[in-house]
Amino acid sequence: MRTVLIGCGLALGVVVASTAPARADMAEAFGNTIVSHYPNGQWVKHFFEPDGRYVSQFSDGRQLSARWSREGDKICLTGFRPRQILPRFCSRMVEADIGQSWQARDPLGRTIRNELVAGRR
């Protein structure tokens, strides 16, 4: 079954993927994990909840939380805790199946590889 997710990755904010379909559904992101892999071996795990909660876990132990909402073919994150440079960040949604990966860029322009992983890890 094809799932649709946002392109993510966190550094100082949230990362976007460069392409997306016009229609998308977040349902398959719930209960699964999006992992952003950096070339230097660091990673960020992203967790989306149906009620609008979002949490990310960094490989160095830091955590970040926010609220997500859908705006057309984009997912927007707001209310970051701890506060971030960007108070709001929107990213286009990307289609992916469990086990698939796609490239994106973080807010600093670094290339990352995102992967949809089954379950919460």
A tleap script that builds the chain and sets N, CA, C and O, in Angstrom:
source leaprc.protein.ff14SB
mol = sequence {
  NMET ARG THR VAL LEU ILE GLY CYS GLY LEU
  ALA LEU GLY VAL VAL VAL ALA SER THR ALA
  PRO ALA ARG ALA ASP MET ALA GLU ALA PHE
  GLY ASN THR ILE VAL SER HIE TYR PRO ASN
  GLY GLN TRP VAL LYS HIE PHE PHE GLU PRO
  ASP GLY ARG TYR VAL SER GLN PHE SER ASP
  GLY ARG GLN LEU SER ALA ARG TRP SER ARG
  GLU GLY ASP LYS ILE CYS LEU THR GLY PHE
  ARG PRO ARG GLN ILE LEU PRO ARG PHE CYS
  SER ARG MET VAL GLU ALA ASP ILE GLY GLN
  SER TRP GLN ALA ARG ASP PRO LEU GLY ARG
  THR ILE ARG ASN GLU LEU VAL ALA GLY ARG
  CARG
}
set mol.1.N position { 0.836 -1.181 0.000 }
set mol.1.CA position { 0.000 0.000 0.000 }
set mol.1.C position { 0.877 1.240 0.000 }
set mol.1.O position { 1.848 1.307 0.753 }
set mol.2.N position { 0.564 2.187 -0.803 }
set mol.2.CA position { 1.341 3.416 -0.929 }
set mol.2.C position { 0.964 4.357 0.196 }
set mol.2.O position { -0.215 4.553 0.491 }
set mol.3.N position { 1.962 4.930 0.812 }
set mol.3.CA position { 1.727 5.892 1.882 }
set mol.3.C position { 2.226 7.252 1.438 }
set mol.3.O position { 3.047 7.367 0.528 }
set mol.4.N position { 1.729 8.247 2.079 }
set mol.4.CA position { 2.154 9.596 1.735 }
set mol.4.C position { 2.632 10.292 2.996 }
set mol.4.O position { 1.939 10.305 4.013 }
set mol.5.N position { 3.810 10.864 2.922 }
set mol.5.CA position { 4.438 11.483 4.076 }
set mol.5.C position { 5.028 12.815 3.711 }
set mol.5.O position { 5.113 13.172 2.536 }
set mol.6.N position { 5.436 13.549 4.721 }
set mol.6.CA position { 6.139 14.775 4.404 }
set mol.6.C position { 7.616 14.474 4.324 }
set mol.6.O position { 8.095 13.499 4.902 }
set mol.7.N position { 8.327 15.306 3.614 }
set mol.7.CA position { 9.780 15.241 3.610 }
set mol.7.C position { 10.255 15.970 4.851 }
set mol.7.O position { 9.928 17.142 5.040 }
set mol.8.N position { 11.020 15.300 5.701 }
set mol.8.CA position { 11.417 15.912 6.961 }
set mol.8.C position { 12.896 15.800 7.199 }
set mol.8.O position { 13.633 15.144 6.464 }
set mol.9.N position { 13.290 16.448 8.227 }
set mol.9.CA position { 14.626 16.391 8.757 }
set mol.9.C position { 14.780 17.621 9.603 }
set mol.9.O position { 14.320 18.692 9.208 }
set mol.10.N position { 15.410 17.512 10.754 }
set mol.10.CA position { 15.529 18.683 11.598 }
set mol.10.C position { 16.985 19.001 11.823 }
set mol.10.O position { 17.815 18.111 12.007 }
set mol.11.N position { 17.273 20.242 11.807 }
set mol.11.CA position { 18.567 20.758 12.217 }
set mol.11.C position { 18.215 21.950 13.084 }
set mol.11.O position { 18.094 21.817 14.301 }
set mol.12.N position { 18.048 23.114 12.474 }
set mol.12.CA position { 17.544 24.273 13.194 }
set mol.12.C position { 16.058 24.433 12.966 }
set mol.12.O position { 15.422 25.276 13.599 }
set mol.13.N position { 15.516 23.670 12.107 }
set mol.13.CA position { 14.099 23.728 11.785 }
set mol.13.C position { 13.696 22.420 11.153 }
set mol.13.O position { 14.196 21.365 11.544 }
set mol.14.N position { 12.802 22.463 10.185 }
set mol.14.CA position { 12.312 21.257 9.532 }
set mol.14.C position { 12.737 21.266 8.082 }
set mol.14.O position { 12.844 22.329 7.469 }
set mol.15.N position { 12.978 20.100 7.531 }
set mol.15.CA position { 13.423 19.953 6.162 }
set mol.15.C position { 12.254 19.688 5.240 }
set mol.15.O position { 11.243 19.140 5.680 }
set mol.16.N position { 12.360 20.057 3.982 }
set mol.16.CA position { 11.327 19.742 3.007 }
set mol.16.C position { 11.898 18.864 1.919 }
set mol.16.O position { 13.093 18.913 1.626 }
set mol.17.N position { 11.047 18.069 1.328 }
set mol.17.CA position { 11.424 17.339 0.126 }
set mol.17.C position { 11.065 18.218 -1.056 }
set mol.17.O position { 10.217 19.103 -0.948 }
set mol.18.N position { 11.707 17.973 -2.173 }
set mol.18.CA position { 11.552 18.898 -3.284 }
set mol.18.C position { 10.344 18.651 -4.161 }
set mol.18.O position { 9.912 19.573 -4.852 }
set mol.19.N position { 9.769 17.444 -4.172 }
set mol.19.CA position { 8.608 17.186 -5.010 }
set mol.19.C position { 7.505 16.556 -4.189 }
set mol.19.O position { 7.768 15.943 -3.154 }
set mol.20.N position { 6.249 16.705 -4.654 }
set mol.20.CA position { 5.127 16.155 -3.909 }
set mol.20.C position { 3.904 16.068 -4.798 }
set mol.20.O position { 3.784 16.812 -5.771 }
set mol.21.N position { 2.992 15.159 -4.467 }
set mol.21.CA position { 1.737 15.093 -5.198 }
set mol.21.C position { 0.796 16.195 -4.731 }
set mol.21.O position { 0.991 16.766 -3.657 }
set mol.22.N position { -0.202 16.491 -5.512 }
set mol.22.CA position { -1.166 17.524 -5.127 }
set mol.22.C position { -2.065 17.039 -3.998 }
set mol.22.O position { -2.485 17.836 -3.159 }
set mol.23.N position { -2.369 15.732 -3.964 }
set mol.23.CA position { -3.217 15.181 -2.902 }
set mol.23.C position { -2.388 14.205 -2.081 }
set mol.23.O position { -1.621 13.414 -2.630 }
set mol.24.N position { -2.541 14.264 -0.792 }
set mol.24.CA position { -1.754 13.389 0.055 }
set mol.24.C position { -2.495 13.116 1.350 }
set mol.24.O position { -3.396 13.863 1.729 }
set mol.25.N position { -2.112 12.043 2.026 }
set mol.25.CA position { -2.764 11.593 3.236 }
set mol.25.C position { -1.699 11.222 4.256 }
set mol.25.O position { -0.767 10.485 3.932 }
set mol.26.N position { -1.819 11.714 5.468 }
set mol.26.CA position { -0.839 11.452 6.520 }
set mol.26.C position { -1.089 10.153 7.274 }
set mol.26.O position { -0.258 9.767 8.096 }
set mol.27.N position { -2.197 9.463 7.031 }
set mol.27.CA position { -2.598 8.316 7.848 }
set mol.27.C position { -1.488 7.281 8.021 }
set mol.27.O position { -1.327 6.743 9.117 }
set mol.28.N position { -0.728 6.992 6.983 }
set mol.28.CA position { 0.306 5.963 7.092 }
set mol.28.C position { 1.521 6.419 7.895 }
set mol.28.O position { 2.342 5.591 8.291 }
set mol.29.N position { 1.647 7.705 8.138 }
set mol.29.CA position { 2.753 8.179 8.974 }
set mol.29.C position { 2.490 7.863 10.445 }
set mol.29.O position { 3.427 7.704 11.227 }
set mol.30.N position { 1.222 7.774 10.815 }
set mol.30.CA position { 0.872 7.516 12.210 }
set mol.30.C position { 1.266 6.094 12.578 }
set mol.30.O position { 0.919 5.144 11.876 }
set mol.31.N position { 1.989 5.954 13.674 }
set mol.31.CA position { 2.424 4.635 14.120 }
set mol.31.C position { 3.712 4.163 13.469 }
set mol.31.O position { 4.231 3.106 13.824 }
set mol.32.N position { 4.233 4.927 12.526 }
set mol.32.CA position { 5.499 4.597 11.874 }
set mol.32.C position { 6.503 5.707 12.155 }
set mol.32.O position { 6.181 6.693 12.818 }
set mol.33.N position { 7.717 5.540 11.648 }
set mol.33.CA position { 8.795 6.490 11.919 }
set mol.33.C position { 9.385 6.973 10.604 }
set mol.33.O position { 9.619 6.176 9.695 }
set mol.34.N position { 9.625 8.270 10.500 }
set mol.34.CA position { 10.403 8.810 9.391 }
set mol.34.C position { 11.778 9.112 9.968 }
set mol.34.O position { 11.901 9.858 10.939 }
set mol.35.N position { 12.810 8.531 9.366 }
set mol.35.CA position { 14.180 8.747 9.833 }
set mol.35.C position { 14.923 9.562 8.786 }
set mol.35.O position { 14.975 9.185 7.615 }
set mol.36.N position { 15.495 10.677 9.212 }
set mol.36.CA position { 16.342 11.500 8.343 }
set mol.36.C position { 17.788 11.143 8.640 }
set mol.36.O position { 18.246 11.259 9.777 }
set mol.37.N position { 18.511 10.703 7.597 }
set mol.37.CA position { 19.915 10.297 7.728 }
set mol.37.C position { 20.812 11.378 7.138 }
set mol.37.O position { 20.610 11.817 6.006 }
set mol.38.N position { 21.814 11.805 7.922 }
set mol.38.CA position { 22.788 12.794 7.463 }
set mol.38.C position { 24.053 12.080 7.015 }
set mol.38.O position { 24.370 11.009 7.532 }
set mol.39.N position { 24.790 12.658 6.052 }
set mol.39.CA position { 26.014 12.025 5.554 }
set mol.39.C position { 27.056 11.749 6.642 }
set mol.39.O position { 27.857 10.825 6.502 }
set mol.40.N position { 27.056 12.532 7.717 }
set mol.40.CA position { 28.038 12.343 8.794 }
set mol.40.C position { 27.622 11.268 9.801 }
set mol.40.O position { 28.292 11.077 10.816 }
set mol.41.N position { 26.510 10.560 9.520 }
set mol.41.CA position { 26.066 9.480 10.399 }
set mol.41.C position { 24.998 9.892 11.404 }
set mol.41.O position { 24.389 9.027 12.035 }
set mol.42.N position { 24.759 11.173 11.567 }
set mol.42.CA position { 23.713 11.606 12.486 }
set mol.42.C position { 22.342 11.321 11.879 }
set mol.42.O position { 22.211 11.139 10.669 }
set mol.43.N position { 21.326 11.284 12.734 }
set mol.43.CA position { 19.959 11.028 12.267 }
set mol.43.C position { 18.966 11.780 13.133 }
set mol.43.O position { 19.271 12.221 14.240 }
set mol.44.N position { 17.767 11.908 12.586 }
set mol.44.CA position { 16.635 12.474 13.324 }
set mol.44.C position { 15.442 11.575 13.050 }
set mol.44.O position { 15.160 11.251 11.897 }
set mol.45.N position { 14.739 11.170 14.102 }
set mol.45.CA position { 13.513 10.373 13.964 }
set mol.45.C position { 12.313 11.295 14.168 }
set mol.45.O position { 12.293 12.118 15.083 }
set mol.46.N position { 11.304 11.141 13.288 }
set mol.46.CA position { 10.119 11.989 13.312 }
set mol.46.C position { 8.883 11.150 13.590 }
set mol.46.O position { 8.682 10.097 12.984 }
set mol.47.N position { 8.055 11.631 14.515 }
set mol.47.CA position { 6.838 10.921 14.913 }
set mol.47.C position { 5.640 11.867 14.813 }
set mol.47.O position { 5.616 12.917 15.455 }
set mol.48.N position { 4.654 11.491 14.010 }
set mol.48.CA position { 3.433 12.281 13.830 }
set mol.48.C position { 2.258 11.552 14.468 }
set mol.48.O position { 2.117 10.339 14.308 }
set mol.49.N position { 1.417 12.286 15.188 }
set mol.49.CA position { 0.225 11.724 15.823 }
set mol.49.C position { -1.023 12.275 15.142 }
set mol.49.O position { -1.009 13.409 14.661 }
set mol.50.N position { -2.119 11.483 15.091 }
set mol.50.CA position { -3.347 11.935 14.435 }
set mol.50.C position { -3.947 13.208 15.035 }
set mol.50.O position { -4.645 13.946 14.339 }
set mol.51.N position { -3.682 13.475 16.322 }
set mol.51.CA position { -4.265 14.646 16.979 }
set mol.51.C position { -3.462 15.932 16.751 }
set mol.51.O position { -3.768 16.963 17.349 }
set mol.52.N position { -2.435 15.878 15.889 }
set mol.52.CA position { -1.660 17.067 15.577 }
set mol.52.C position { -0.348 17.203 16.320 }
set mol.52.O position { 0.394 18.159 16.095 }
set mol.53.N position { -0.047 16.259 17.206 }
set mol.53.CA position { 1.234 16.316 17.913 }
set mol.53.C position { 2.357 15.797 17.019 }
set mol.53.O position { 2.158 14.892 16.209 }
set mol.54.N position { 3.540 16.388 17.181 }
set mol.54.CA position { 4.745 15.987 16.460 }
set mol.54.C position { 5.901 15.994 17.440 }
set mol.54.O position { 6.026 16.915 18.248 }
set mol.55.N position { 6.757 14.964 17.376 }
set mol.55.CA position { 7.962 14.890 18.204 }
set mol.55.C position { 9.099 14.406 17.320 }
set mol.55.O position { 8.910 13.541 16.465 }
set mol.56.N position { 10.277 14.971 17.532 }
set mol.56.CA position { 11.468 14.469 16.848 }
set mol.56.C position { 12.521 14.133 17.892 }
set mol.56.O position { 12.626 14.777 18.936 }
set mol.57.N position { 13.299 13.100 17.575 }
set mol.57.CA position { 14.374 12.634 18.450 }
set mol.57.C position { 15.670 12.683 17.651 }
set mol.57.O position { 15.769 12.067 16.590 }
set mol.58.N position { 16.667 13.413 18.155 }
set mol.58.CA position { 17.953 13.538 17.486 }
set mol.58.C position { 18.924 12.466 17.980 }
set mol.58.O position { 18.800 11.972 19.101 }
set mol.59.N position { 19.885 12.116 17.137 }
set mol.59.CA position { 20.859 11.092 17.504 }
set mol.59.C position { 21.710 11.507 18.708 }
set mol.59.O position { 22.277 10.643 19.377 }
set mol.60.N position { 21.811 12.795 18.995 }
set mol.60.CA position { 22.582 13.238 20.163 }
set mol.60.C position { 21.740 13.303 21.439 }
set mol.60.O position { 22.221 13.755 22.478 }
set mol.61.N position { 20.478 12.849 21.361 }
set mol.61.CA position { 19.620 12.795 22.540 }
set mol.61.C position { 18.637 13.945 22.684 }
set mol.61.O position { 17.724 13.873 23.507 }
set mol.62.N position { 18.806 15.005 21.901 }
set mol.62.CA position { 17.864 16.131 21.985 }
set mol.62.C position { 16.502 15.732 21.451 }
set mol.62.O position { 16.394 14.845 20.604 }
set mol.63.N position { 15.457 16.393 21.951 }
set mol.63.CA position { 14.102 16.208 21.453 }
set mol.63.C position { 13.500 17.564 21.124 }
set mol.63.O position { 13.871 18.588 21.698 }
set mol.64.N position { 12.567 17.542 20.191 }
set mol.64.CA position { 11.857 18.742 19.800 }
set mol.64.C position { 10.401 18.346 19.621 }
set mol.64.O position { 10.111 17.258 19.125 }
set mol.65.N position { 9.492 19.210 20.016 }
set mol.65.CA position { 8.071 18.931 19.796 }
set mol.65.C position { 7.443 20.126 19.090 }
set mol.65.O position { 7.965 21.240 19.131 }
set mol.66.N position { 6.316 19.870 18.444 }
set mol.66.CA position { 5.592 20.914 17.720 }
set mol.66.C position { 4.173 20.411 17.483 }
set mol.66.O position { 3.806 19.311 17.898 }
set mol.67.N position { 3.394 21.234 16.813 }
set mol.67.CA position { 2.048 20.860 16.355 }
set mol.67.C position { 2.090 20.847 14.840 }
set mol.67.O position { 2.702 21.722 14.229 }
set mol.68.N position { 1.444 19.859 14.224 }
set mol.68.CA position { 1.379 19.831 12.769 }
set mol.68.C position { -0.056 20.032 12.316 }
set mol.68.O position { -1.001 19.673 13.019 }
set mol.69.N position { -0.206 20.613 11.126 }
set mol.69.CA position { -1.515 20.759 10.496 }
set mol.69.C position { -1.320 20.666 8.988 }
set mol.69.O position { -0.252 20.978 8.461 }
set mol.70.N position { -2.366 20.235 8.313 }
set mol.70.CA position { -2.311 20.107 6.855 }
set mol.70.C position { -2.872 21.370 6.221 }
set mol.70.O position { -3.922 21.872 6.624 }
set mol.71.N position { -2.158 21.874 5.225 }
set mol.71.CA position { -2.603 23.032 4.451 }
set mol.71.C position { -2.419 22.683 2.983 }
set mol.71.O position { -1.336 22.862 2.426 }
set mol.72.N position { -3.490 22.180 2.354 }
set mol.72.CA position { -3.402 21.746 0.962 }
set mol.72.C position { -2.474 20.551 0.842 }
set mol.72.O position { -2.689 19.534 1.501 }
set mol.73.N position { -1.440 20.659 0.005 }
set mol.73.CA position { -0.493 19.562 -0.177 }
set mol.73.C position { 0.745 19.727 0.708 }
set mol.73.O position { 1.794 19.143 0.437 }
set mol.74.N position { 0.609 20.527 1.763 }
set mol.74.CA position { 1.723 20.765 2.677 }
set mol.74.C position { 1.345 20.393 4.101 }
set mol.74.O position { 0.172 20.397 4.475 }
set mol.75.N position { 2.355 20.076 4.877 }
set mol.75.CA position { 2.226 19.901 6.316 }
set mol.75.C position { 3.016 21.031 6.956 }
set mol.75.O position { 4.174 21.263 6.608 }
set mol.76.N position { 2.389 21.730 7.889 }
set mol.76.CA position { 3.044 22.850 8.558 }
set mol.76.C position { 3.259 22.516 10.028 }
set mol.76.O position { 2.376 21.973 10.691 }
set mol.77.N position { 4.439 22.846 10.522 }
set mol.77.CA position { 4.781 22.675 11.929 }
set mol.77.C position { 4.860 24.044 12.581 }
set mol.77.O position { 5.454 24.973 12.035 }
set mol.78.N position { 4.252 24.158 13.763 }
set mol.78.CA position { 4.268 25.398 14.537 }
set mol.78.C position { 4.412 25.063 16.016 }
set mol.78.O position { 4.309 23.901 16.409 }
set mol.79.N position { 4.648 26.076 16.824 }
set mol.79.CA position { 4.707 25.888 18.274 }
set mol.79.C position { 5.868 25.020 18.723 }
set mol.79.O position { 5.706 24.184 19.612 }
set mol.80.N position { 7.029 25.205 18.125 }
set mol.80.CA position { 8.200 24.395 18.460 }
set mol.80.C position { 8.605 24.574 19.917 }
set mol.80.O position { 8.604 25.685 20.446 }
set mol.81.N position { 8.952 23.456 20.556 }
set mol.81.CA position { 9.490 23.447 21.909 }
set mol.81.C position { 10.685 22.522 21.922 }
set mol.81.O position { 10.515 21.347 21.599 }
set mol.82.N position { 11.890 22.966 22.273 }
set mol.82.CA position { 12.182 24.358 22.554 }
set mol.82.C position { 12.028 25.214 21.289 }
set mol.82.O position { 12.002 24.705 20.169 }
set mol.83.N position { 11.928 26.520 21.508 }
set mol.83.CA position { 11.742 27.443 20.385 }
set mol.83.C position { 12.875 27.284 19.376 }
set mol.83.O position { 14.016 26.992 19.734 }
set mol.84.N position { 12.529 27.486 18.102 }
set mol.84.CA position { 13.492 27.387 17.013 }
set mol.84.C position { 13.597 28.730 16.298 }
set mol.84.O position { 12.804 29.638 16.543 }
set mol.85.N position { 14.570 28.843 15.425 }
set mol.85.CA position { 14.738 30.066 14.641 }
set mol.85.C position { 13.487 30.319 13.802 }
set mol.85.O position { 13.028 31.455 13.687 }
set mol.86.N position { 12.942 29.257 13.221 }
set mol.86.CA position { 11.732 29.370 12.411 }
set mol.86.C position { 10.519 29.081 13.284 }
set mol.86.O position { 10.394 27.964 13.785 }
set mol.87.N position { 9.620 30.043 13.487 }
set mol.87.CA position { 8.441 29.791 14.312 }
set mol.87.C position { 7.407 28.913 13.601 }
set mol.87.O position { 6.528 28.339 14.244 }
set mol.88.N position { 7.515 28.815 12.285 }
set mol.88.CA position { 6.573 28.030 11.482 }
set mol.88.C position { 7.331 27.521 10.275 }
set mol.88.O position { 8.116 28.247 9.667 }
set mol.89.N position { 7.088 26.261 9.933 }
set mol.89.CA position { 7.737 25.715 8.750 }
set mol.89.C position { 6.778 24.779 8.042 }
set mol.89.O position { 6.194 23.894 8.667 }
set mol.90.N position { 6.612 24.966 6.751 }
set mol.90.CA position { 5.734 24.117 5.945 }
set mol.90.C position { 6.562 23.341 4.937 }
set mol.90.O position { 7.530 23.859 4.380 }
set mol.91.N position { 6.173 22.098 4.709 }
set mol.91.CA position { 6.867 21.262 3.734 }
set mol.91.C position { 5.855 20.473 2.917 }
set mol.91.O position { 4.784 20.108 3.401 }
set mol.92.N position { 6.217 20.225 1.685 }
set mol.92.CA position { 5.350 19.453 0.791 }
set mol.92.C position { 5.353 17.990 1.195 }
set mol.92.O position { 6.326 17.493 1.763 }
set mol.93.N position { 4.271 17.312 0.902 }
set mol.93.CA position { 4.154 15.894 1.204 }
set mol.93.C position { 4.772 15.081 0.072 }
set mol.93.O position { 4.790 15.513 -1.080 }
set mol.94.N position { 5.278 13.903 0.416 }
set mol.94.CA position { 5.969 13.020 -0.518 }
set mol.94.C position { 5.374 11.621 -0.393 }
set mol.94.O position { 5.093 11.168 0.717 }
set mol.95.N position { 5.180 10.934 -1.509 }
set mol.95.CA position { 4.680 9.555 -1.471 }
set mol.95.C position { 5.825 8.604 -1.186 }
set mol.95.O position { 6.912 8.743 -1.747 }
set mol.96.N position { 5.575 7.620 -0.295 }
set mol.96.CA position { 6.587 6.607 0.015 }
set mol.96.C position { 5.914 5.399 0.631 }
set mol.96.O position { 4.919 5.528 1.343 }
set mol.97.N position { 6.457 4.227 0.357 }
set mol.97.CA position { 6.042 2.984 0.996 }
set mol.97.C position { 7.002 2.685 2.136 }
set mol.97.O position { 8.110 3.220 2.171 }
set mol.98.N position { 6.586 1.837 3.065 }
set mol.98.CA position { 7.472 1.384 4.137 }
set mol.98.C position { 8.747 0.845 3.500 }
set mol.98.O position { 8.700 0.045 2.565 }
set mol.99.N position { 9.889 1.295 4.019 }
set mol.99.CA position { 11.178 0.855 3.506 }
set mol.99.C position { 11.752 1.733 2.405 }
set mol.99.O position { 12.932 1.612 2.076 }
set mol.100.N position { 10.948 2.608 1.834 }
set mol.100.CA position { 11.459 3.494 0.780 }
set mol.100.C position { 12.133 4.712 1.380 }
set mol.100.O position { 11.862 5.101 2.516 }
set mol.101.N position { 13.018 5.305 0.590 }
set mol.101.CA position { 13.684 6.530 1.026 }
set mol.101.C position { 13.632 7.560 -0.096 }
set mol.101.O position { 13.406 7.223 -1.258 }
set mol.102.N position { 13.845 8.827 0.274 }
set mol.102.CA position { 13.841 9.933 -0.671 }
set mol.102.C position { 14.797 11.001 -0.165 }
set mol.102.O position { 15.032 11.117 1.038 }
set mol.103.N position { 15.343 11.774 -1.082 }
set mol.103.CA position { 16.270 12.830 -0.707 }
set mol.103.C position { 15.533 14.126 -0.415 }
set mol.103.O position { 14.471 14.404 -0.971 }
set mol.104.N position { 16.126 14.902 0.466 }
set mol.104.CA position { 15.609 16.222 0.816 }
set mol.104.C position { 16.800 17.079 1.226 }
set mol.104.O position { 17.941 16.617 1.226 }
set mol.105.N position { 16.525 18.312 1.569 }
set mol.105.CA position { 17.559 19.218 2.083 }
set mol.105.C position { 17.091 19.786 3.412 }
set mol.105.O position { 15.904 20.049 3.605 }
set mol.106.N position { 18.035 19.972 4.327 }
set mol.106.CA position { 17.686 20.582 5.598 }
set mol.106.C position { 17.699 22.100 5.446 }
set mol.106.O position { 18.053 22.598 4.377 }
set mol.107.N position { 17.323 22.849 6.481 }
set mol.107.CA position { 17.255 24.309 6.366 }
set mol.107.C position { 18.587 24.967 6.020 }
set mol.107.O position { 18.614 26.104 5.549 }
set mol.108.N position { 19.686 24.261 6.252 }
set mol.108.CA position { 21.004 24.810 5.922 }
set mol.108.C position { 21.451 24.393 4.519 }
set mol.108.O position { 22.558 24.722 4.094 }
set mol.109.N position { 20.587 23.669 3.805 }
set mol.109.CA position { 20.905 23.256 2.442 }
set mol.109.C position { 21.641 21.932 2.332 }
set mol.109.O position { 22.019 21.531 1.231 }
set mol.110.N position { 21.849 21.250 3.439 }
set mol.110.CA position { 22.545 19.961 3.409 }
set mol.110.C position { 21.608 18.878 2.894 }
set mol.110.O position { 20.427 18.850 3.240 }
set mol.111.N position { 22.137 17.997 2.073 }
set mol.111.CA position { 21.347 16.887 1.545 }
set mol.111.C position { 21.207 15.808 2.612 }
set mol.111.O position { 22.182 15.428 3.260 }
set mol.112.N position { 19.992 15.325 2.784 }
set mol.112.CA position { 19.718 14.225 3.699 }
set mol.112.C position { 18.924 13.157 2.958 }
set mol.112.O position { 18.356 13.405 1.895 }
set mol.113.N position { 18.899 11.968 3.542 }
set mol.113.CA position { 18.076 10.884 3.014 }
set mol.113.C position { 17.034 10.540 4.060 }
set mol.113.O position { 17.375 10.174 5.184 }
set mol.114.N position { 15.751 10.656 3.692 }
set mol.114.CA position { 14.653 10.288 4.582 }
set mol.114.C position { 14.210 8.878 4.260 }
set mol.114.O position { 14.269 8.443 3.110 }
set mol.115.N position { 13.767 8.166 5.285 }
set mol.115.CA position { 13.319 6.782 5.119 }
set mol.115.C position { 12.071 6.562 5.971 }
set mol.115.O position { 12.009 7.003 7.119 }
set mol.116.N position { 11.084 5.880 5.404 }
set mol.116.CA position { 9.877 5.503 6.155 }
set mol.116.C position { 10.107 4.114 6.722 }
set mol.116.O position { 10.298 3.154 5.975 }
set mol.117.N position { 10.088 4.009 8.053 }
set mol.117.CA position { 10.355 2.761 8.752 }
set mol.117.C position { 9.093 2.298 9.457 }
set mol.117.O position { 8.403 3.102 10.085 }
set mol.118.N position { 8.783 1.017 9.363 }
set mol.118.CA position { 7.595 0.460 10.019 }
set mol.118.C position { 7.725 0.554 11.532 }
set mol.118.O position { 8.785 0.265 12.086 }
set mol.119.N position { 6.669 0.950 12.189 }
set mol.119.CA position { 6.616 1.006 13.647 }
set mol.119.C position { 7.347 2.209 14.216 }
set mol.119.O position { 7.898 3.037 13.491 }
set mol.120.N position { 7.331 2.274 15.542 }
set mol.120.CA position { 8.017 3.353 16.258 }
set mol.120.C position { 9.340 2.833 16.743 }
set mol.120.O position { 9.393 1.872 17.511 }
set mol.121.N position { 10.406 3.454 16.307 }
set mol.121.CA position { 11.747 2.984 16.678 }
set mol.121.C position { 12.521 4.075 17.348 }
set mol.121.O position { 13.671 3.868 17.733 }
savepdb mol mol.pdb
quit
